[in-house]
Amino acid sequence: MPSKSKNKSVVATCVQEPTEDGSSMDFGLIKGDELRFLHQAFITDTLAAALELKDTDVRLYYIDDPDRVKLVGIVTDYLDRKLAGRAANSFKNNFALFDLERERWGIRIENVFQQCFATGYDQIIVVGSRTPTVTTSQLRTTQKMLCESDAVFGPTPDGRYYLIGMSGSYKIELSQFDWKSPTIYSEVVSAFADQSLKWSELEIWYAVERSDDLELLARDINQYRFEGDTITAHETELVLERILTRLDG
């Protein structure tokens, strides 16, 4: 699916594997097809948030594997049918798919940054596929921060990342780090600081990877709806409701 226009900013969502360099999606009784449906919803919601941004390209990166190709096809077909307004226009004109070799996480996201900078983007925001509650507002804030910073980091409570943004050029080799390390966040930040690069930090947020995270997810979705936000994590809400109904039955 080639991109028909290119802006100076891009949001690249990278599909994570169920087990990925020190992290995994483990929700106890939620397994098999239900886990796959939930992950599809996570990806759908992350892309939907990015597609609401103005003057921004959106890319989806995934491992070139039959199961991942099928998953991506389901997600993109659904978005093509369901999106409206600005997001639908952005999907039509500014969205593209890219496959990657099966490598460890640090190499894959490094390849994403390098590809995007080589294409001519000034700002690149990379997010994984386990943060369905990331909002368009958070992504917009990242873009604003990148106007003044070499990098923007989105930390998780356990010392990892839910988002990494870079501006101008690729300055730190992310493949050199051990992404299984419990101190990966501080290691990458220190590497930027050692080169006197300017970096900014977003609010602490979370990746949805464990059963306890589902409680945070449900809490935040309820808060968004109370505030009148009916869009953020919409597909995740629908899938989660079906799963919880079955578990309660």
C-alpha positions, 0 to 999 in steps of 0.5 A: 500500500504505497503512500501517496503523499509525504509530510515532514512528520511520521508516526510509525507503529511497529507490531510487536510479537507476543514475546518480544525482547524481555516483555510479553503479552500474558493475560492469564485466561485470555489466550488464542483467538481472543488474545489475537483479537485483542492485539488487533484492536490495540493496533487498530486504536493506535493507528486511529489515534495517529491518523487524526494528526494533521500533516502527518504520515502514518506507517505500520511496520510488521515482520514478514510472516504469514500470520502477521501479514494476515493480522495486518490485512484484517486491521487495514481492511477494517480501518478502510471500512470504518474510518471517517473524516480526517482519519479516513482521508489520512488513511487514504493519502498518508498511510503505508505498510512496510515489512521487516526482517525477523530481528530482535526489537532493537534492530527492528526499531533502528531499521524503522528510524533509519528508513524514515530518516532516509525517506526525508522525514524531519520528525519520527515517532515510533510506538509499539502495538501494546499501548491502545490508550495512547491519544492523538493529543499525546502524539501531538505533544510529542511533535511539539517537543520534537521541534525543540528536542533531538529526542522524546521518550515515553517511559513506562512504570517498569522502566521501558518505553511506550514511545520514542521520537527523534528529530533531524537525524538518527543519532544513537544506535538503538541496536547496541542496547540490550532491550531485555535489560530492566534499566533500558530506559536509563541506558538509552537516555544516558547515551543521549545525554553523553552526546550532549543531545537534548531530550524531553520526556512525556508523562509516564504511561503503560503498555498493556502486557499483564492482567493487572494492566487490563484494570488500568486499561478499563479505568482509562477507557471509562475516564475517556468516556466520562470526559466525552472522548468516544474515540480513544481505544474504541475497538479495544473497549469492544473486544475487551467487553466481549472477552469479559462477558465470556469470562463472567458467564 
